[in-house]
């Protein structure tokens, strides 16, 4: 499903995209982060917390432990600076995790429970793909919120990362 070079690329891409996003968000007026907007999460800070919480949930699944969350909409960090510190920790964890994997460990099946209580089984590599895709999906929601401000969002596309931030990587799309 996913190989080692792609795993390492995607974990670094996620960290890079989050760095750009949080730097950009820090330049906005603070009230923009809590301004009610259209969409399920309603605010930028709630959307960011959702991404963070889901990252931590899947980290726990990869580590084979309970995550302690009862909702994907938890708001552990209502302030951007505190959330940024926590997001950096989990992003670094995923980069380190990716570096420590092997082709075989990425194929390892892991049983887990969704927040709903439903049971699931995924490979470790599949879990990582979900984490990266989930963050990208919700960054798209945040981009829409930027346009409602109006403000120019950061460019966090994978193609930008591959051509500007990681030109030495072995994978080109």
Secondary structure, DSSP 8 states (H G I E B T S, - for coil): ---HHHHHHHHHHHHHHHHHHHHHHHTS-HHHHH---SSSS-SHHHHHHHHHHHHHHHHHHHHTS----S-TT--S--SHHHHHHHHHHHHHHHHHHHHT--HHHHT-EEEEE-TTS-EEEEEHHHHHHHHHHHHHHHHHHHHHHHHHHT-------HHHIIIII-TT-S---
